[in-house]
Amino acid sequence: MGAATANNLDELRDKILKLKKDLNAVIMAHNYQRPEVQDIADFVGDSLELARKATQLDVEVIVFCAVHFMAESAAILNPTRTVLLAESTAGCPMADMIDADDLKEWRKRYPKATVVCYVNTTAAVKAESDICCTSANAVKVVESVPNDEILFIPDQNLGHYVSTKTKKRIISYPGYCITHARLNARQVIMAKQAHPDAKVVVHPECTAEVIELADAVFSTSQMAKYIKESKAKKFLIGTEEGLVHRLKKENPDKTFYVISRALMCPNMKRTTLEGLAQTMELKRNVIVIPEDIRLRAQRALDRMLAIA
């Protein structure tokens, strides 16, 4: 990196910090964001961590460096605050695999089932659900529901993982994360052969064949905790590569290998410091949710947070 580029980055960071102060804002970033975006954020975490934190802050503006559904969740839980999505084009293919009409049709097929909705969904889908969950608390949420029949939406891989941890009947909607789906068993086996002394840690959005080869299956925040507390020194990481930046910062004495180069979410990488600065300067990309949808979606999120 040349001196001019470094100076420009410093100016950009200074501008963002000044805008944050002027707006009385907080910057939140998901673990999959670019390193420089994570470094300027006030809080970095997974969906559950950020959802919790968003309800605890005394600020006027929440700036989300993540994808659309995460900013929506913040807006659902914080109706009196302005929520800005740093990059308007950052969506989630999994969230787009189901809409409210799809869910209504599936409810008709399974009228006795409780709908457990992964947070990787739109506000409109959450509004049609009974309770939300994240990858960190999906098993706990399912176990908390009195019903023995669960319609789990939209991630079939997380749904399958939950089904191995409960006696309840899990009916999984056929959605999936296109990034985690790129990881296959052959890649894990080859990585283990190359690094036999490394622990394999994967995300529950991975396929069942990948999960079977793992030493641990966790959400990103749970991965960070597990690795920090582990006596192991080497880890094979089976989730979006952006998490490794946080892992290296928190564990400078440990070594990390991303199992596949395909583990990169283009939507999470759309956010840049330049875009973040412009969004804050223009107060653009305001998340607006119709109040009737927001209230029903909040009910599903509040039920999750009460359990979590």
C-alpha positions as CSV (number, residue, x, y, z in Angstrom):
1,M,0.0,0.0,0.0
2,G,1.5,3.4,-1.0
3,A,1.7,6.3,1.3
4,A,-0.9,8.2,-0.6
5,T,-3.4,5.4,-0.4
6,A,-2.7,5.0,3.3
7,N,-3.2,8.8,3.8
8,N,-6.5,8.6,1.9
9,L,-7.7,5.8,4.1
10,D,-6.7,7.7,7.2
11,E,-8.7,10.7,6.0
12,L,-11.7,8.5,5.2
13,R,-11.6,6.9,8.7
14,D,-11.4,10.4,10.2
15,K,-14.4,11.5,8.2
16,I,-16.4,8.5,9.3
17,L,-15.6,9.1,12.9
18,K,-16.6,12.7,12.7
19,L,-19.9,11.8,10.9
20,K,-20.6,9.3,13.6
21,K,-20.1,11.9,16.3
22,D,-22.2,14.5,14.4
23,L,-25.1,12.0,13.9
24,N,-24.9,10.5,17.4
25,A,-24.6,7.2,15.6
26,V,-23.2,3.8,16.3
27,I,-21.6,1.6,13.6
28,M,-22.3,-2.1,13.6
29,A,-20.6,-4.7,11.4
30,H,-21.2,-8.3,10.9
31,N,-18.3,-10.8,11.3
32,Y,-18.2,-11.3,7.5
33,Q,-17.5,-7.7,6.6
34,R,-14.2,-6.5,5.1
35,P,-11.4,-6.1,7.6
36,E,-11.3,-2.3,7.4
37,V,-15.0,-2.1,7.9
38,Q,-14.8,-4.3,11.0
39,D,-12.0,-2.2,12.3
40,I,-14.0,1.1,12.3
41,A,-17.2,-0.4,13.7
42,D,-18.2,0.0,17.3
43,F,-19.5,-3.5,17.5
44,V,-18.7,-6.6,15.5
45,G,-20.7,-9.7,15.8
46,D,-23.2,-12.2,14.5
47,S,-26.9,-11.7,14.0
48,L,-27.8,-12.5,17.6
49,E,-25.1,-10.3,19.2
50,L,-25.9,-7.3,17.0
51,A,-29.7,-7.7,17.5
52,R,-29.2,-7.7,21.3
53,K,-26.8,-4.8,21.2
54,A,-29.1,-2.7,19.0
55,T,-31.7,-2.6,21.8
56,Q,-29.2,-1.4,24.4
57,L,-27.8,1.7,22.9
58,D,-28.5,5.4,23.6
59,V,-28.0,6.7,20.1
60,E,-30.1,8.4,17.4
61,V,-28.7,6.5,14.4
62,I,-27.7,2.9,13.8
63,V,-25.5,2.3,10.8
64,F,-25.4,-1.3,9.7
65,C,-22.5,-2.7,7.8
66,A,-24.1,-6.0,6.8
67,V,-26.9,-7.2,4.5
68,H,-30.5,-5.9,4.3
69,F,-32.3,-8.3,6.6
70,M,-29.9,-7.5,9.5
71,A,-30.6,-3.8,9.1
72,E,-34.3,-4.5,9.0
73,S,-34.0,-6.4,12.3
74,A,-32.4,-3.4,13.9
75,A,-35.2,-1.2,12.6
76,I,-37.8,-3.6,13.8
77,L,-36.4,-3.5,17.3
78,N,-35.6,0.2,17.4
79,P,-38.6,2.1,15.9
80,T,-37.6,5.4,17.5
81,R,-34.1,5.4,15.9
82,T,-33.0,5.9,12.3
83,V,-31.4,2.8,10.8
84,L,-29.1,3.2,7.8
85,L,-27.8,0.3,5.7
86,A,-24.3,1.2,4.7
87,E,-24.6,-0.5,1.2
88,S,-28.1,-0.5,-0.3
89,T,-27.3,-3.4,-2.7
90,A,-26.2,-5.8,0.0
91,G,-28.9,-8.4,0.0
92,C,-29.1,-12.1,1.0
93,P,-29.9,-14.8,-1.6
94,M,-31.2,-17.1,1.2
95,A,-33.6,-14.4,2.4
96,D,-34.9,-14.0,-1.1
97,M,-35.7,-17.7,-1.4
98,I,-38.9,-17.2,0.6
99,D,-41.5,-14.5,0.8
100,A,-44.7,-14.0,2.9
101,D,-46.9,-15.6,0.3
102,D,-44.7,-18.7,0.2
103,L,-44.8,-19.0,3.9
104,K,-48.6,-18.7,3.9
105,E,-48.8,-21.6,1.5
106,W,-46.5,-23.7,3.6
107,R,-48.6,-22.9,6.7
108,K,-51.6,-24.3,4.9
109,R,-49.7,-27.5,4.3
110,Y,-48.7,-27.8,7.9
111,P,-51.4,-26.0,9.9
112,K,-50.5,-27.5,13.2
113,A,-46.8,-26.6,13.0
114,T,-45.1,-23.8,14.8
115,V,-43.1,-21.6,12.4
116,V,-39.5,-21.0,13.6
117,C,-38.0,-18.4,11.3
118,Y,-34.3,-18.0,10.8
119,V,-33.4,-14.3,11.1
120,N,-32.0,-14.5,7.5
121,T,-35.4,-13.4,6.2
122,T,-37.3,-10.3,5.4
123,A,-39.4,-8.4,7.9
124,A,-42.6,-9.5,6.0
125,V,-41.6,-13.2,6.5
126,K,-40.8,-12.6,10.2
127,A,-44.3,-11.0,10.5
128,E,-45.9,-14.3,9.4
129,S,-43.8,-16.4,11.7
130,D,-44.3,-17.5,15.3
131,I,-40.7,-17.0,16.6
132,C,-37.3,-16.2,15.2
133,C,-34.0,-17.8,15.8
134,T,-30.3,-17.4,14.8
135,S,-27.7,-20.0,14.1
136,A,-26.5,-19.4,17.7
137,N,-29.8,-20.3,19.4
138,A,-31.8,-22.3,16.9
139,V,-31.8,-25.5,18.9
140,K,-32.7,-23.6,22.1
141,V,-35.5,-21.8,20.4
142,V,-36.9,-25.0,18.9
143,E,-36.7,-26.8,22.3
144,S,-38.5,-23.8,23.9
145,V,-41.6,-24.2,21.7
146,P,-44.4,-26.3,23.2
147,N,-45.3,-27.8,19.9
148,D,-43.6,-31.0,18.7
149,E,-44.0,-30.1,15.0
150,I,-41.8,-27.3,13.7
151,L,-41.9,-25.7,10.3
152,F,-38.3,-24.4,10.0
153,I,-37.7,-21.6,7.4
154,P,-35.8,-21.0,5.2
155,D,-32.5,-22.8,5.7
156,Q,-32.7,-26.5,5.1
157,N,-29.2,-27.1,6.3
158,L,-29.6,-25.3,9.6
159,G,-33.0,-27.1,9.9
160,H,-31.3,-30.5,9.4
161,Y,-28.7,-29.7,12.0
162,V,-31.4,-28.7,14.5
163,S,-33.2,-32.0,13.7
164,T,-30.1,-33.9,14.9
165,K,-30.3,-32.1,18.3
166,T,-34.0,-32.5,19.1
167,K,-36.7,-35.2,19.1
168,K,-39.2,-32.8,17.6
169,R,-40.3,-33.2,14.0
170,I,-38.5,-30.6,11.9
171,I,-40.1,-29.7,8.5
172,S,-37.5,-27.7,6.6
173,Y,-38.2,-25.2,3.8
174,P,-35.8,-25.8,0.9
175,G,-33.7,-22.6,1.2
176,Y,-30.0,-22.5,1.7
177,C,-26.9,-20.2,1.9
178,I,-25.2,-20.2,-1.5
179,T,-21.8,-19.4,0.1
180,H,-21.9,-22.2,2.7
181,A,-23.3,-24.6,0.1
182,R,-20.1,-24.3,-1.9
183,L,-18.2,-26.1,0.8
184,N,-18.2,-29.9,0.3
185,A,-16.9,-33.0,2.1
186,R,-14.0,-33.6,-0.3
187,Q,-12.7,-30.1,0.4
188,V,-12.9,-30.8,4.2
189,I,-11.1,-34.1,3.9
190,M,-8.3,-32.6,1.8
191,A,-7.9,-29.8,4.3
192,K,-7.7,-32.2,7.1
193,Q,-5.1,-34.2,5.3
194,A,-3.0,-31.1,4.7
195,H,-3.4,-29.9,8.4
196,P,-4.0,-33.1,10.5
197,D,-3.4,-31.2,13.8
198,A,-6.0,-28.6,13.1
199,K,-9.5,-28.5,14.6
200,V,-12.4,-28.3,12.0
201,V,-14.9,-25.7,12.9
202,V,-17.9,-25.1,10.6
203,H,-21.2,-23.2,10.5
204,P,-24.5,-25.0,10.8
205,E,-25.5,-23.5,7.4
206,C,-23.1,-26.0,5.9
207,T,-24.4,-29.3,4.4
208,A,-24.9,-32.4,6.5
209,E,-21.9,-34.1,4.9
210,V,-19.6,-31.2,5.9
211,I,-21.0,-31.0,9.5
212,E,-20.4,-34.7,10.0
213,L,-16.6,-34.1,9.4
214,A,-16.4,-31.2,11.8
215,D,-15.0,-31.1,15.3
216,A,-17.3,-28.3,16.3
217,V,-20.4,-26.6,14.7
218,F,-21.1,-23.1,15.8
219,S,-22.4,-19.7,14.8
220,T,-19.7,-17.1,14.1
221,S,-19.8,-15.7,17.7
222,Q,-19.7,-19.2,19.1
223,M,-16.8,-20.0,16.9
224,A,-14.9,-17.0,18.3
225,K,-15.6,-18.0,21.9
226,Y,-14.7,-21.7,21.3
227,I,-11.4,-20.8,19.6
228,K,-10.4,-18.3,22.2
229,E,-11.0,-20.9,25.0
230,S,-9.5,-23.9,23.0
231,K,-6.0,-25.2,23.8
232,A,-5.6,-26.1,20.1
233,K,-3.4,-23.8,18.0
234,K,-4.6,-24.5,14.5
235,F,-8.1,-24.3,13.1
236,L,-9.7,-25.1,9.8
237,I,-12.6,-22.6,9.3
238,G,-15.8,-23.6,7.5
239,T,-17.6,-20.3,7.2
240,E,-17.3,-17.0,5.3
241,E,-13.7,-15.9,5.2
242,G,-14.4,-12.5,6.8
243,L,-14.5,-14.1,10.3
244,V,-10.8,-14.9,10.1
245,H,-9.9,-11.2,10.5
246,R,-11.6,-11.2,13.9
247,L,-10.1,-14.6,14.9
248,K,-6.6,-13.4,14.1
249,K,-7.0,-10.2,16.1
250,E,-8.3,-12.1,19.1
251,N,-5.9,-15.0,18.9
252,P,-2.5,-13.8,17.6
253,D,-0.9,-17.0,18.8
254,K,-3.1,-19.3,16.7
255,T,-3.2,-20.2,13.0
256,F,-6.3,-20.3,10.8
257,Y,-7.0,-21.8,7.4
258,V,-10.2,-21.2,5.5
259,I,-11.2,-24.6,4.1
260,S,-12.2,-23.3,0.7
261,R,-11.5,-20.1,-1.3
262,A,-15.2,-20.3,-2.3
263,L,-16.3,-19.2,1.2
264,M,-16.7,-15.6,0.3
265,C,-20.1,-13.8,0.3
266,P,-20.1,-11.1,-2.4
267,N,-23.0,-9.3,-0.7
268,M,-21.2,-9.0,2.6
269,K,-18.2,-7.6,0.7
270,R,-20.2,-4.9,-1.0
271,T,-19.8,-2.5,1.9
272,T,-16.7,-0.3,1.7
273,L,-15.4,2.6,3.7
274,E,-16.2,5.0,0.9
275,G,-19.8,3.8,0.7
276,L,-20.1,3.9,4.5
277,A,-18.9,7.5,4.5
278,Q,-21.3,8.5,1.8
279,T,-24.3,6.8,3.4
280,M,-23.6,8.6,6.7
281,E,-23.0,12.0,5.0
282,L,-26.2,11.8,2.9
283,K,-28.2,9.9,5.6
284,R,-29.3,7.6,2.8
285,N,-30.5,4.0,2.7
286,V,-32.9,4.5,5.6
287,I,-34.7,1.3,6.5
288,V,-38.5,1.8,6.5
289,I,-40.9,-0.9,7.5
290,P,-44.7,-0.5,7.5
291,E,-45.8,-0.4,11.1
292,D,-48.2,-3.3,10.9
293,I,-45.5,-5.6,9.5
294,R,-42.9,-4.2,12.0
295,L,-45.1,-4.9,15.0
296,R,-45.8,-8.5,14.0
297,A,-42.1,-9.1,13.1
298,Q,-41.1,-7.6,16.5
299,R,-43.3,-10.1,18.3
300,A,-41.3,-12.9,16.7
301,L,-38.0,-11.3,17.4
302,D,-38.9,-10.4,21.0
303,R,-39.9,-14.0,21.7
304,M,-36.5,-15.1,20.5
305,L,-34.7,-12.5,22.6
306,A,-36.7,-13.5,25.7
307,I,-35.4,-17.0,25.3
308,A,-31.8,-16.1,24.3
